[in-house]
Amino acid sequence: MSHRLVVVSNRVGPVNESARAGGLAVALVEALRSSGGLWFGWSGEISEAGIGEPKIEEHGPLSVATIDLSEEDNEEYYKGFANRTLWPLFHYRIDLTTYDRYNYRGYLRVNSNFAKAIFPLLSDDDLIWVHDYHLLSFGAELRRMGCTQPMGFFLHIPFPAPEVFTTLPNHEVIIRAMCAYDIIGFQTEGDRRCFVNYIVNELGGTELDDERVLAFGRTFVAAAIPIGIDTQNFEKFATSREATLHLNRMKNVLGDRLQVIGVDRLDYTKGLPQRFEAFERLLADYPENRGRTSFVQIAPPSREDVAEYIDIREQLEQMAGNINGQYSDYDWTPLRYLNRGFSRQALAGMYRASRVGLVTPLRDGMNLVAKEYIAAQSEDDPGVLVLSRFAGAAKQADGALIVNPYDIYAVAEALQTALNMPFDERLERRNRMMDRMRREDVAAWRNDFIGRLEAVATATRSGG
């Protein structure tokens, strides 16, 4: 890579602990190291001074620059506009969206301060790659300061339909700011289509071809560039010592029973109450599963100070108690609900021990758990993925059983089909998805996006 890569995200990921880091962090760190790059973001710390001079740490050829937030910044930008407005809105939860003018101003202020903090660290030949909904207006702030370097943005969560997005006050300001980027990447063609439809129908922009868009006097690329996982490494995780330990523990508990597994951060977008209902419906409509099939749901808590998250945790605890109270036997517990996290190696072993991976978000940008479940499966006894049609992964997982998570009866039927699927069909579905996941892994995603940024740099140099 002839250019230095600069990655900007709300939080900087772990750069030295690849075993703990997700595939995204590993892929970005690899590219940053190869280019002598810079990763810039919030330290995660709150200080009275707030955003000031970045703290810079060197990790070999890779530099990490972090800044603190003030308590006001944290409340208005992060907890407020990013997570109480944009997060629910982009996941189609208008009923949970908070529209607050002070939070909006705080969001714009912090994006501007991020830009001011990083601007002195930039070089003329940098490629700038900005990540996710926390930083929608960051690129426009850099442009105002005179930044001319190629700049791309990737949205990891869904982009909502125009009818939903326009409920946001000042929605046109946010989109105008996004148009400062040269490349805007989305998880799916559906997300890209929603964005372009907004540009064309609300703002009078022009769709020039399959990817190029003209708006506010700028031509930029809006493309579907779906993220993958580090498929090869996750396959290795599934045979690691830690994975094998958890695989054997689960097999000892299960005996000859089958297991369904769900792994999600505790969030109202994940469809967990509907998932619990579907499993209860499986036991009610297909009683042969009583004593034969167990469901384990791992849901590490998040945003524990937010009322909506407190409510869903209490709801799930009550539902789990009711299901177990109705169906448990002295030697069988139908549903195990765990409010804690596990390492990725441990999860790989748990996935491998489970006949069914149940991934049923109500709306999700991609959902990498679906892909990790498949990558963990053994060819000797592969499991079956039951996947929501509203997860971005559904567009690529052609071997999964695709369901509507709102249709409790249909999800129960899919679970029954998965639990009784013959070996040959399970293997064929697993292999079909693995072939694609190996081709379209996180490195391919990274190289695609960076290649597009390099093309912008080349066109700029040649005057194109």
Secondary structure by P-SEA (a helix, b strand, c coil): ccbbbbbbccccccccccccccaaaaaaaaaaaaacbbbbcccccccccccccbbbbbcccbbbbbbbbcaaaaaccccccccccaaaaaacccccccccaaaaaaaaaaaaaaaaaacccccccbbbbbbcccccaaaaaaaaaccccbbbbbbccccccccccccccaaaaaaaaaacccbbbcccaaaaaaaaaaaacccccccccccccccccbbbbbbbcccccaaaaaaaaaacaaaaaaaaaaaaaaccbbbbbbbcccccccaaaaaaaaaaaaaaacccccccbbbbbbbcccccccaaaaaaaaaaaaaaaaaaacccccccccbbbbcccccaaaaaaaaaaccbbbbbbccccccaaaaaaaaaccccbbbbbbccccccccccccccccccccaaaaaaaaaaaaaaccaaaaaaaaaaaaaaaaaacaaaaaaaaaaaaaaaaaaaaacc
